[in-house]
Amino acid sequence: MNPNPGIFPPDGEPNTPARLATAASRPMVLPVIEEQAVVGREVVETGRLRISKTVQEHEQAVNVTLQHDEVQVEHVAINQFVADDAPLPGSRQEGDVLIVPVLREVVVTRVLIVKELRISKRVVEETHTSTVNLRQEQIQVERLNVAGPGVSGPATDQP
């Protein structure tokens, strides 16, 4: 029997009433057809990006507090002899002041303290404006679409 009605059977005769009557006495076989969906993934290129990075520099004034030390030296006349059996005076610290004796031998072979140097230090702060170069990166993204399903012409994205 021809599984496709309306199409001539292999013997070439159409389905005539006589033929149908004899075919009715035989069991009829109908094919059952079923479709099944197959789901899969495929990588499709729908576009491309062109990314460019630029670095821009600009000057900016920055206020900073600078610190430095200033040293003040004071000369103090002493003109006093050191005792014969006494050790020679050395440098000493009195508070924030460093005292350094200046010695000289005299002809009578006695030691005379001529003067002392009184050295003190103080911290000086001052505000200073300095110009510095700052760099900043900027990114530009350009979308280049590739012709594909549902994709048309170039587009540009700029953040």
C-alpha positions, 0 to 999 in steps of 0.5 A, a space after each residue: 500500500 502506498 503510504 502517501 495518498 494522492 501519489 501513485 503507488 509503485 505499480 503506477 496505477 492511481 487509487 481507483 475505487 476497485 483498488 480501494 475496495 481490495 485495499 480495505 480488506 487488507 490491514 492498513 499500515 500508517 507510519 507515525 512520524 515524530 519530530 524531535 528538537 535538538 538544542 545546541 549552542 554555536 559560537 557566532 561572531 556578531 561584532 568586534 570591538 576596537 579599543 584605544 587608550 590615550 593618556 592625557 596630561 594636565 598641570 595642576 597646582 598642589 599646595 604642600 607644607 615643606 619643612 626644613 631645619 634652620 641652625 642658629 649659631 651664637 658666639 659667647 665670649 668666655 675668656 676663662 682659663 682651665 685649671 691645670 689639673 682639670 680635664 679639657 671641656 668637651 661638647 655638652 647638651 643643654 636642652 635644645 642647645 649644643 654647646 661646643 667650647 673653642 679652646 686655645 693654648 696660651 704661651 704660659 701653657 695654660 688653657 684659656 676658653 676663648 668662647 663657646 658656640 651655642 648651636 640651636 635648631 628650630 623647625 620652620 614650616 612654610 607653604 609652597 605651591 608646586 606645579 605637577 603633571 598629572 596623567 589620566 587615561 581615557 578609553 574609547 570603545 568602537 563596536 564593529 559589527 559583523 554581518 550575521 543574523 539580525 545584525 546590520 551596519 557599524 555602531 559606536 559605543 563611547 563610555 
